[in-house]
Amino acid sequence: MSGPYLIRGSVSLPEAELMWRFSRSSGPGGQHVNTSDSQVELRFDLAKTEALPEVWKARALERLASRLVDGVVTVRSSEHRSQWRNRETAAVRLAALLAEATAPPPKPRRPTRIPRGINERRLREKKARSDTKRGRTGRDWG
């Protein structure tokens, strides 16, 4: 593996808490995939981890509830021929998933008022258009 996978800030995926499983892949590789375990399944026990701050953990458990089985999140990868590249892909995908799940909620939008000058200009233009249209009717040009 190419090192720690950052989730956010200085928090990274702890190598000791990652559980790897390998199996035969149905992805690319021709006859090679029939003999090698290149598919990777990466499991991370989100409920029991000590690597994440409690606030992040609670947020992630809530947001990933539909993906969790007994508090464990699972990521699979079989896009590549080699097990090593599938391991990299799965770890990066898990880190991205956790980064998104632990992100703070967006700040609520404060509605802004329309400036008085802009509103007055809009009403002036509306009145002018109304006068123009009113001037088109009711005249006998003949």
C-alpha positions in Angstrom: 0.0 0.0 0.0 1.2 3.5 -0.7 0.7 4.9 2.8 -2.0 6.5 5.0 -5.2 7.6 3.3 -6.3 10.9 4.5 -9.9 11.4 5.3 -9.8 15.0 6.3 -7.2 17.2 7.9 -4.8 15.0 9.8 -7.2 12.1 10.3 -6.4 9.1 8.2 -7.6 5.5 7.8 -5.9 3.3 10.4 -4.2 0.4 8.7 -4.7 -1.8 11.7 -8.5 -1.4 11.6 -8.9 -2.2 7.9 -10.1 -5.8 7.1 -9.2 -7.1 3.6 -10.7 -10.0 1.7 -9.7 -11.2 -1.7 -11.6 -13.2 -4.2 -11.7 -14.0 -7.9 -12.6 -11.1 -10.0 -15.0 -10.9 -12.9 -13.3 -7.7 -14.2 -10.6 -7.3 -16.9 -7.6 -9.7 -17.1 -8.6 -12.5 -19.5 -7.5 -16.0 -18.3 -5.4 -14.3 -15.7 -8.4 -13.6 -13.5 -9.4 -17.3 -13.4 -6.3 -18.1 -11.4 -5.8 -15.0 -9.2 -7.7 -13.4 -6.4 -7.7 -9.8 -7.7 -11.1 -8.6 -6.4 -10.7 -6.7 -3.2 -13.3 -6.2 -0.4 -12.3 -3.7 2.2 -14.3 -3.6 5.5 -14.0 -0.9 8.1 -15.8 -1.1 11.5 -17.2 2.4 11.8 -19.0 1.7 15.0 -16.0 0.5 16.9 -13.2 2.7 15.4 -11.1 4.9 17.7 -9.5 6.7 14.7 -12.3 9.2 14.2 -13.4 11.9 16.6 -16.8 11.1 18.2 -18.6 13.9 16.4 -17.4 12.6 13.0 -18.2 9.1 13.9 -21.8 9.9 14.9 -22.3 11.9 11.8 -20.9 9.1 9.6 -23.0 6.5 11.3 -26.1 8.5 10.7 -25.3 9.4 7.0 -24.1 5.9 6.1 -26.8 4.0 7.9 -28.2 2.4 4.7 -24.7 1.1 3.8 -23.8 -0.3 7.2 -24.1 -3.9 8.2 -23.6 -4.2 12.0 -21.7 -0.9 12.0 -19.3 -2.1 9.3 -18.9 -0.3 5.9 -17.8 -2.3 3.0 -16.1 -1.2 -0.3 -15.4 -3.5 -3.3 -13.0 -3.0 -6.2 -12.4 -5.2 -9.2 -11.7 -2.7 -11.9 -8.1 -3.5 -12.4 -6.1 -6.7 -13.3 -3.9 -6.5 -10.3 -4.8 -7.0 -6.7 -2.5 -4.2 -5.6 -4.3 -1.6 -7.8 -7.7 -2.8 -6.6 -6.5 -2.4 -3.0 -5.4 1.2 -3.8 -8.8 1.9 -5.4 -10.8 0.4 -2.6 -8.8 2.3 0.1 -9.1 5.6 -1.8 -12.8 5.0 -2.3 -13.4 4.3 1.4 -11.4 7.4 2.4 -13.6 9.5 0.0 -16.8 8.0 1.4 -15.8 8.7 5.0 -14.6 12.3 4.1 -18.0 13.0 2.5 -19.9 11.3 5.4 -18.0 13.2 8.1 -18.1 16.6 6.5 -19.9 19.3 8.6 -23.4 20.2 7.4 -23.6 23.2 5.1 -24.5 26.5 6.7 -28.1 27.5 6.3 -28.7 30.1 3.6 -29.6 33.5 4.8 -32.2 35.0 2.5 -31.1 38.4 1.2 -33.3 41.4 0.6 -33.7 43.0 -2.8 -32.2 46.5 -2.6 -34.8 49.3 -2.8 -33.2 51.0 -5.8 -33.4 47.8 -7.9 -37.0 47.3 -6.9 -37.9 50.9 -7.8 -36.1 50.6 -11.2 -38.0 47.4 -11.9 -41.3 49.1 -11.1 -40.4 52.2 -13.2 -39.6 50.0 -16.2 -42.8 48.0 -15.7 -44.8 51.2 -15.7 -43.1 52.4 -18.8 -43.9 49.1 -20.6 -47.5 49.3 -19.4 -47.8 52.9 -20.8 -46.3 51.8 -24.1 -48.8 49.0 -24.5 -51.8 51.1 -23.3 -50.9 53.7 -26.0 -51.3 51.1 -28.8 -55.0 50.6 -28.3 -58.1 52.8 -28.6 -56.9 55.0 -31.4 -58.6 55.5 -34.7 -55.8 56.0 -37.2 -58.1 56.1 -40.2 
